[in-house]
């Protein structure tokens, strides 16, 4: 690896510390180097908080060194006023000798403007260092801004004989350790989506109770208003949005009424709500809608050694897993949609 790649790798490591806490902002890490030594580093820790560049600069004990230092950032510094001032302006004001950027920010309010502002002030810039790795770090963010729709992850658990439940009865299929994996997925996505049948059969809370982090926004598809306020998804542990055809007066959460109750319409509305990533957890009918429309990016298929003999058949996917691994007593197959 080159020297720039070594320091950019550290930026990526730092950025991942913000996973699950910064969306819809991207995860970003920054490192400040003087005489080949790291003198400051930081990352974007939480939504609305200081950006990585600010935290890195504030961590430097001797600010006089900055004008002869290089700052490495995994993502192009912002050039607009959001919840915080532009980081590009801060970098210019500190008179850094050099700026190294992992990848350009495709968000419309940045998209090269941060790079231009720094270059226009006579600071040397290197960009595209570990670009692919830096983009993969924020695949939800880039997909959302470039494709104009949420990044979709689908997850289900099935028995060894291919069922996801025991004829509608609430059934724990995966092991306890895999449940933690599921809750980590919930933490990493802005929203979690299920259909009406899953709510009726399982009465899930759809929270991240087994891991630390924010609960995702709960998206419920209930076109014909079959659900009532007794279900856990309507408690105050997290925000809930219900998509239906007409108003449901028995629940007091946000509702979106769609006469044209189609998946495309729902995804378009989620995009307008700035929801960048959605974890689809069920049930079989809802998952099939996403598969049939080819509206998915990642699938995690969890296969348990449990045998049910009968029940609702698991979704079928005629692809080779990108990755397959044993996870305690379960097996997790991961598929990537190219």
Number of C-alpha atoms within 10 A of each C-alpha: 7 8 9 16 16 12 25 27 22 17 27 24 17 22 26 17 18 20 21 24 21 20 22 17 15 22 29 31 32 31 29 27 19 16 10 11 11 15 20 22 25 25 27 28 23 17 17 13 13 18 27 27 29 21 20 23 23 14 15 16 10 11 14 10 17 22 16 14 23 24 26 31 32 37 29 26 30 25 22 16 10 10 11 13 15 18 21 20 18 17 24 19 12 16 18 21 18 21 23 24 25 28 21 21 23 17 14 10 14 18 16 18 19 23 23 14 18 24 15 11 12 13 16 14 17 13 18 16 22 18 18 11 17 26 19 11 21 19 16 26 24 20 19 21 17 11 10 15 22 29 25 25 23 24 20 22 27 25 25 18 16 21 23 27 24 17 14 14 12 15 13 17 25 23 17 14 13 20 15 15 14 23 19 19 21 28 24 24 27 26 25 26 24 23 22 21 19 20 21 16 15 16 15 14 16 23 20 19 15 14 16 11 17 18 24 26 21 22 24 22 24 20 21 13 18 11 20 15 13 11 15 15 24 21 14 9 14 15 16 21 18 26 21 21 18 15 16 19 10 11 16 12 17 11 18 17 14 15 11 11 15 10 15 14 13 16 19 13 15 18 19 13 9 16 22 26 26 27 28 24 21 22 23 21 17 20 22 16 13 16 16 9 10 10 20 22 17 18 23 21 21 25 24 23 15 18 13 19 11 14 15 18 16 21 19 10 12 5 9 11 15 12 11 15 11 11 16 13 14 23 20 22 17 18 21 15 11 6
